[in-house]
Amino acid sequence: MRAFFWAAWLGLCSTPLLAAPLQGFSFAQKDWELACDNTGACRAAGYGVRMGEVSVLLTRNAGSEQHLTATVTFAQIEHDIPADSTASLLIDDRDFGALDALDDSHFRLDSDQTTALLQALTNQRKIEFTLNGQHLPLSSAGSREVLGKMDAFQRRTGTADALLDKGDAGDDAILAQPLPPRKLSPPRFSITRSQCR
């Protein structure tokens, strides 16, 4: 009888406990690549027209109302990047302002700059980053495919949260951040000697 109670409890809990975890994946198209992990977070990386000069990392967590963040990394092959360097974003030769320095070679875009960059990528605009006055073009080749895959993985396609194909689908369709696993305690019950017969 005791075995029956344990089997019944395990049977009730087996579905949530043994549910298949979210599987991450990776994808690459031309000058852009994407990696999404088992928490639902996605990171898309795009590279410069000239190899090794500049790269952009776009990050977005799973869940509704999660904003896209963007950082830029510069690489100087011939010499180190000097301290107190300045960087900015140019789209179709329009200056969108200075970037926030994280260190000598990494810079962060603010929300307005990130929105402008995303629009430029989806519309195949001319995108450049400047570092101490030097213009470094960013390739948009493959960006639409990568951003579309990010939307699809996070189930944002057709919602107002989508990066590309926006629509009026409800936010309940969007992939939620997985909850941390809960530790379940076995049920408390007492069995009399007569019940075990």
PyMOL commands that set and color helices and strands:
alter all, ss='L'
color gray80, all
select helices_A, chain A and resi 2-17+111-122+143-153+171-173+193-196
alter helices_A, ss='H'
color red, helices_A
select strands_A, chain A and resi 25-29+32-36+42-47+54-60+69-74+87-91+94-98+100-101+106-108+127-131+134-138
alter strands_A, ss='S'
color yellow, strands_A
deselect
rebuild
show_as cartoon
